[in-house]
Amino acid sequence: MSQLVTKTRKTLKELIKATKELTVSRDADVFAEVAFNFDCESLNYGAVQRQAGNFTIQYAVSPNPNSGNTAPSVTYDDVISTFDQLKGQAFVDAGLILLSYSYEQSDVVTDPKTGSVSIAFSINITVTEKRN
């Protein structure tokens, strides 16, 4: 796996963790990365040949089953707001250049028996490594 993929995966895990611990247990809501899809390509950027990556990272958020809550304690808006606020510095600190980003809220699923609501969403980014 390339350094670009490794750095991007680490940066996103740290950045999203800033909002809510990514844990699954009886004591916490389920907030999990469910897919990390990517493809890499060659790119001419600033007269330098480098590798760029297109990443789609999918997440699922569900309330703690024992809490009695019908919605998770963290919302889609909470996660996206945190990503928006921290993305610039997080990618710079990782030696990455964030070329583009977009968000997709996929599904809101309601369990008919419990009324529990789960959400799924993805963050799509294109990045390249910073070169001196």
Protein Blocks (a to p, Z undefined) as FASTA:
>chain_A
ZZklmmmmmmmmmmmmmmoccdddfkbccdddfbdcdddddddehhiacddddddddddd
dddfklopabdfbdfklmmmmmmmmmmmmmmmnopacfbdcdddfbdcddfklopacddd
ddddddddddZZ
